[in-house]
Amino acid sequence: MKYVILHGEGMAGVPHQDLGGKTSLQAAATPNMDFLARNGELGLATVPTEGLAPGSDVTQLAILGYDPRKYHSGPAPFEAASLGVALGEHDVAFRCSMVTLRASAPQARAPLRDDVKKLGPHVTMDDATAGRIETEEARELIDAVNEQLGSEAIQFYPGNGHLHLMVWVGGKARATCFGPHEVVGRSIGEFLPTGDGAEILRQLMEASLVILRDHPVNEQRRDAGLKPANCLWLWGQGRALRLPKLTERYQIAGTVVSTMDLRRGIGICAGLDAIDPAALTENGETDFHKLAEAALHELGKKDFVYVHVEMPPDVGVGIDPKAKLKIVEEFDRRTVGTILDGLPKLGAHRLLLVCDHAAAAGHHPRVVAPVPYVLYEGPVQKEKASRRGYNEVDAEAAQTRVRDTTRLMTRLIPSG
């Protein structure tokens, strides 16, 4: 038996007027996910998030059968695992995002400037990804920061794209920090770190302004009309946690297929192998077809794959509903469809599909609501006659009770 989890991050949502009052999953043409909905168990599932900031990393833990209230201290330790950075018992890892900040000129209607010299309420978060900076440029910047700010207690590590890592040896983990995507288009004043250890975090963030502002990489980006990465934003901290291994609990060998360090790191901590993200991209962008091909290749020699597709936060919350629609349809056609075409050649299989809600972005908070899931077993001998599709409305109407997401893994692999 082969086992597959397909996780469409941020693809669920709420009705949008530009989509005729439908959600993206309702409005999109998704014949492959609809096939699963017709021929599998369709329903809604909730993620236990009491005391946690809801996020797709929390959802991923729950999908894999872990109670996030017990096994989540923050996303950064999982990214450390993906990057091969070992954390000591008392070390604290922080997500280190390269962002674009702008200072408002004092004159009314004056243009925003990126020559920020000090953090405060006069500064606006312009872009949480520094214009989707590419990894090669970003690594040059993070190396420059580490050269000047790194010490026995503080180390910066290069990641991918705009997301990197900072480790505070023997550091403090209880500061209140906000993700930069929550701050886009807003003054950063009330979103700067507060609480125990916050002063050091602010000092590091402010020192990065000086290092990055006139760095040659940013000068070249300005000349090319691109947004500069003029600040490092620290958030998402946590200490190392040990997850019980899925490989031991279920007696399976498996792989996580994702371009994101966070998703790969959770999989690694769970005992799974991880595909090199470079093998899953084309021209710096995630290639949905390559995700599917990699998953099928891994299933040729292993029992289980977890496939993750990211929805950019600003798209996921519905700021651009047509862009979200396009990504949902591409996921259905190039990832879900390719996997469904290839699975029968591998024999009997069981599949779990979950699409969760998007992360917060700017003034758009993350939706906390049940998400649609499908449990499917194939190959199907005779397709069921049904008009239901894979979306929030049909899942609610399916008359199955709302499930706890942490219990879906044991239903996917019932021998666990």
MIGUTOR-205617 format. One record per residue (C-alpha): residue in three letters; x, y, z. Coordinates in steps of 0.001 Angstrom, whole numbers, plus 500000, padded with zeros to 6 digits. Example, Ala and Ser with C-alpha at 12.3 -4.5 7.8 and 13.67 -1.06 7.14 Angstrom:
ALA512300495500507800 SER513670498940507140 
This chain:
MET500000500000500000 LYS501214503493499098 TYR500206506525501170 VAL500008510141499963 ILE499210513424501700 LEU498514516451499487 HIS498552519757501393 GLY497406522835499493 GLU498456525706501740 GLY496131528703501705 MET493771527331499063 ALA490682527296501276 GLY488968530601501891 VAL485802532629502170 PRO483373533755499444 HIS484584536661497310 GLN482425539086495353 ASP484796538953492372 LEU484124535208492178 GLY480358535568492187 GLY480111535036495918 LYS482018531748495743 THR485228530594497401 SER488271529898495243 LEU487785526146495625 GLN484160526518494461 ALA484935528779491526 ALA488034526978490259 ALA487989524211487666 THR489366521304489722 PRO488339518030488045 ASN490960515971489861 MET490167517155493373 ASP486463516842492525 PHE487093513211491496 LEU488597512563494915 ALA485630514261496607 ARG483122512117494687 ASN484931508859495338 GLY486299509357498818 GLU485221510559502239 LEU484650514309502013 GLY484322516355505176 LEU485600519183507351 ALA488435519074509868 THR489619521436512579 VAL493129522062513868 PRO493608522358517649 THR495223525780518035 GLU494389526820521600 GLY497205529075522797 LEU498925529079519388 ALA499053531505516499 PRO497322529589513680 GLY499555528874510719 SER500235526249508067 ASP503133524870510121 VAL500615524195512903 THR498324522606510309 GLN501147520457508942 LEU501945519092512387 ALA498267518262512869 ILE497996516609509439 LEU500952514384510323 GLY499216513388513540 TYR501005515594516064 ASP499071517728518543 PRO500569521189517858 ARG499754522295521396 LYS502371519782522534 TYR504856519749519665 HIS504991523352518414 SER507270525957519974 GLY507632528076516829 PRO508484527548513150 ALA512173528495513330 PRO513450525266514993 PHE511963523242512137 GLU513685525474509594 ALA516932524922511486 ALA516461521170510992 SER515928521679507269 LEU519109523752507000 GLY521150521256509030 VAL521683523702511904 ALA521929521847515218 LEU520315523573518197 GLY521513523136521749 GLU519040522575524555 HIS519070526242525565 ASP519414527793522100 VAL516632529791520472 ALA516135529863516703 PHE514461532840514997 ARG513068533208511522 CYS515020535966509832 SER513012537504506982 MET514487539948504506 VAL511939542725504118 THR511549546130502514 LEU510793548971504924 ARG509875552506503881 ALA510003555738505843 SER507202558245505293 ALA508408561729504472 PRO507023564413506802 GLN505344566299503984 ALA501788565292503165 ARG501530562927500205 ALA505300562738499921 PRO506591559438498479 LEU507821556692500756 ARG511609556331500991 ASP513637553171501602 ASP516533554964503342 VAL515273553942506790 LYS517736554793509552 LYS515763553891512677 LEU512824551624513458 GLY509638553172514760 PRO506050554212514000 HIS507211556409511117 VAL508268553283509193 THR505962551166506997 MET506321547493506050 ASP506331547734502262 ASP507128544136501318 ALA507481541062503547 THR509624539260500961 ALA511859542133499778 GLY510363541880496313 ARG510712538076496392 ILE514476538397496500 GLU516348535476494994 THR518430533134497116 GLU521822534029495642 GLU521395537750496378 ALA519912537090499798 ARG522774534836500853 GLU525282537545500010 LEU523357539916502275 ILE522972537466505158 ASP526693536702505004 ALA527443540430505282 VAL525173540700508322 ASN526743537685510005 GLU530227539046509369 GLN529401542219511310 LEU526803541070513848 GLY527719537416514353 SER529315536418517659 GLU529609533480520032 ALA526021534155521091 ILE524459535221517752 GLN524781533478514397 PHE522955534067511114 TYR522488531215508628 PRO521476531496504958 GLY518217529881503918 ASN516275530268500683 GLY514687533312499068 HIS513783535901501678 LEU513649533446504626 HIS516765532819506708 LEU517706531829510254 MET519234533374513356 VAL520320531349516391 TRP520697532971519797 VAL522859530652521894 GLY521425530448525405 GLY518903533063524325 LYS515451534167525418 ALA512381532822523669 ARG509469534674525248 ALA509471537979523369 THR506281538764521467 CYS507137538922517766 PHE504928539332514698 GLY505375537856511245 PRO506182540512508610 HIS503297539354506383 GLU500912540529509119 VAL502362544040508946 VAL502401544725505177 GLY501091548200504396 ARG501055549185508062 SER503256551138510469 ILE505683548749512158 GLY505624550648515476 GLU503209548382517344 PHE504600545230515721 LEU508210545477516852 PRO509368542839519394 THR508283543392522984 GLY508870541529526239 ASP511768539499527567 GLY514770539766525226 ALA513060542232522891 GLU515686544951523368 ILE518413542749521904 LEU516189541726519001 ARG515400545359518198 GLN519085546251518367 LEU519929543503515879 MET517126544520513528 GLU518169548157513668 ALA521847547284513136 SER520872545362510014 LEU519491548598508540 VAL522957550133508516 ILE524592547058506975 LEU521982546459504288 ARG520982549978503272 ASP523943550717500989 HIS525115547176500297 PRO526048546688496610 VAL523330544046496201 ASN520684546572497201 GLU522206549312495078 GLN521963546964492092 ARG518377546108492966 ARG517393549784493117 ASP519095550417489771 ALA517085547525488297 GLY513816548890489717 LEU513612546135492344 LYS512820546516496031 PRO515837546516498347 ALA516152544055501225 ASN516914546793503745 CYS516065545095507051 LEU516158541704508769 TRP512879541009510590 LEU513146538548513499 TRP510164536402514490 GLY508804532834514744 GLN511216531828517494 GLY511366528593519441 ARG513576525997521071 ALA514338522586519624 LEU511671519901520054 ARG511871516161519506 LEU509025514648517515 PRO508186510930517783 LYS509231509460514431 LEU506500508600511956 THR508836506000510514 GLU508812504141513833 ARG505144504627514709 TYR503812503455511354 GLN506748501299510220 ILE507024503231506957 ALA509709504977504941 GLY508703508327503529 THR509664511659502005 VAL508483515253502247 VAL508226517021498875 SER508261520795499311 THR510333523812498334 MET509922525411501772 ASP512510524923504512 LEU509805524943507178 ARG507826522095505595 ARG510975520096504897 GLY512187520676508456 ILE508971519353510017 GLY509258516281507811 ILE512901515743508762 CYS512054516037512467 ALA509308513437511878 GLY511856511008510437 LEU511148511604506752 ASP513636512252503979 ALA513410515544502075 ILE513812516372498407 ASP516348519054497490 PRO514176522113496726 ALA516347522966493724 ALA514948519854492016 LEU511404521197492414 THR511773524646490872 GLU511997526231487452 ASN513436529732487105 GLY513249530207490866 GLU509532529303491084 THR507929526130492385 ASP507140523803489491 PHE503893522001490355 HIS504558519210487859 LYS508029518545489267 LEU506483518184492730 ALA504241515419491406 GLU507025513696489474 ALA509263513735492548 ALA506447512306494691 LEU505822509439492272 HIS509545508722492024 GLU509800508500495817 LEU506730506256495998 GLY508486503882493623 LYS510890503018496443 LYS509103504131499642 ASP505704503849501310 PHE504705507450501956 VAL505008510995500613 TYR503828514312502007 VAL503480516869499194 HIS503133520546500070 VAL502275523463497788 GLU502533527019499096 MET500047529774498383 PRO501735533199498814 PRO500012534882501818 ASP498926538000499926 VAL497305535799497266 GLY495853533312499728 VAL493819535864501681 GLY492053536901498488 ILE493716540246497750 ASP493967538995494162 PRO491226536341493795 LYS492032535644490142 ALA495664534888490996 LYS494504532526493739 LEU492105530828491321 LYS494951530257488876 ILE497171528646491538 VAL494344526363492737 GLU493730525211489167 GLU497437524690488512 PHE497732522617491703 ASP494779520488490593 ARG495998519998487030 ARG499751519660487388 THR500167518187490887 VAL496978516329491847 GLY496245515197488288 THR499775513940487636 ILE499828512006490914 LEU496410510463490265 ASP497565509377486796 GLY500680507722488222 LEU499354506062491381 PRO497507503106489730 LYS500831501916488297 LEU502122501585491869 GLY499205499431493049 ALA496830499993495945 HIS497011503426497512 ARG495379505713500050 LEU495403509497499790 LEU494582512402502103 LEU493910515839500590 VAL493759518911502843 CYS493598522559501780 ASP493868525004504672 HIS493352528749505049 ALA495927531363504100 ALA498287533074506513 ALA497495536599507615 ALA498609539337505239 GLY498511543015506118 HIS495006543990507227 HIS493698540518506317 PRO493772538171509343 ARG494074534423508969 VAL490693532704508791 VAL490294530192511632 ALA487629527755510458 PRO487251524062509578 VAL488976523058506340 PRO487850520537503704 TYR489541517158503534 VAL489184513979501469 LEU490260510466502417 TYR490452508333499286 GLU491424504749498512 GLY492262503543495024 PRO492332502428492410 VAL488591502975492008 GLN486867500189490077 LYS483715502178489339 GLU483373505939489765 LYS480497507061491975 ALA477697509112490441 SER477771512395492322 ARG477909516094491563 ARG479777517121494677 GLY483155518777494385 TYR486113519528496598 ASN485171522786498314 GLU484056524183501655 VAL480319524160500884 ASP480121520569499625 ALA482343519398502488 GLU479967520950505016 ALA476995519363503248 ALA478590515909503235 GLN477025515225506657 THR480159513694508152 ARG481046515049511566 VAL483810517620511791 ARG487040515713512362 ASP490093516511514452 THR492908516935511915 THR495363515170514233 ARG493287511966513838 LEU493352511888510035 MET496837510354509853 THR495767507239511762 ARG492828506894509401 LEU495098507231506379 ILE497408504539507767 PRO495023502559510013 SER497647500049511107 GLY499472502837512981 
